[in-house]
Amino acid sequence: MPKILRSLLAVMALMTVGCVDGVQSTLDPLGPVAARQMSTFMVTLWVSLGIFAVVGSFLVYCIAKFRYSGEVTPDTPLPEQGHGSAITEIALILISVGLVGVIALPTVQGVFWVGTEPENEEVMVIEVTGQQWWWKFDYPDLGVTCANEFAIPAGKPVRFNLKSADVQHSFWIPRLGGKMDLLPGQDNWLWLEADPALLAANNDQLSTADNKEGMRFEHLPDDYPFQGYVLYGQCAEFCGDSHAFMKFRCLVLDDTNWQKWVQWQKSDASSTLSPDEAKAGYKTFAKNKCGTCHLIRGTNARGIVGPDLTHIGSRTSIAAGWLENTPDNLGHWIQNPGEVKPGNIMWKTGYKRLDENGEVVANSQVEVDDSEKDILVKYLSSLK
Ligand code: CUA
């Protein structure tokens, strides 16, 4: 095989690796917004492919037909020079304008359609706040607040009001629709919906609590209290050290599970430990000043700088979707926040900092040792 062909194949293979599982593929829409955006993309793709095929064929034809077959020397005369053809040029202009029209029509219609909330339907509002490097989700009509994992009811349009607490981020659930920036000092919004029919059609490929056979995606824990789908989201705008770790998960629930989820989210924290153990756990939490930044509803931990930990034991992931929520991962995250998520403030202002020589030094008396880590892991994991 020629070397150039082999290199091309290698590059193509590498490019397709990213498309294998489709967890965040925009080409596998699961809602009306994503489907509409993909159909617009397909129109553009087919028009472009058509142009490529016609122009490419014509080029190949001309090269073959008008190729000079004699030996080329400095004395070879130039071929006869043409000076254009008005008819050809006008025809090409008209065809181009026509093709631009074919692309523009669904694009412009789509821009307005995507930019308008669905009428005649109740639209639920979720306020999304992007922070370095996690996500806060508030449901103003329901009195629910959660972090990094949130839920939406299937088949209902949702309006996301997008805000940033610090720098520019971008909210993106690829399988539900295109991304939108979160800008400091400016409010953006978009609406998305998960289509139950599309979800059902992709059932074998999505994570659900009752479908663990042959799943290609990481799945919900066995004791996860809700049945539903997990869609993956990602910050899509570079926002500092840990931008790549600023992920989130969107649970899509049917009506029954959705109602259950809302009730559960509204409730205060409840620990599955014995009251004494829970008390000891909270004491360690308080001693390490975790409550300065984190909220555990129903306790005196009322911080709002970091993610709400009220129901952290029931989340599927920790560290903004970066790690599966297992005791080992939680312990590692608590003890080494700077390693798991470089630059985050739990590390910088909580435990450690870099001195002027770039050496890591303890910031204060706050340092979680192994025995405290075990107590914290047990306590936090028990907050269901
Ligand atoms: Cu937030 Cu990238």
Residues whose N, C-alpha, C, O or C-beta is under 5 A from the ligand:
A	BS01	CUA	Q168 H169 S170 C235 A236 E237 F238 C239 H243 M246
